[in-house]
Amino acid sequence: MQTVFATFVIFLSVFVLMSVGYIIKRKSVSGSCGGLANVGVDKACDCPEPCDKRKAKMAEEARAAKLQQDRII
């Protein structure tokens, strides 16, 4: 039982330290290599044309941006 409690305390302290780091620097945790952008890949699948699900998501994002742009208040 002590091992479980010690593990919980360690994980909780790491979580709190990461939260404090985010609050201070306003920078989220990122990978060491920088991801696909550093390799030269623009999107995750690198397909010539996006799938239907991706097209629908892009259309919804464009619609939301248009609504935000045309917002009166």
C-alpha angles and dihedrals in degrees: 000000000000090000092054091048093047091049091049092050092049093050091045092051092049089049092050092048091050090049092051090049091052093048092050100042101024088220121126125223111277137184123263097242098048096240131252095329091073091051093054098251112135097196137020099252098036090210121156091237127023121244123253093262091054092046090053091049092049091049091051091049090050090049092050091048091050092049090049091049094049094044113130100202 
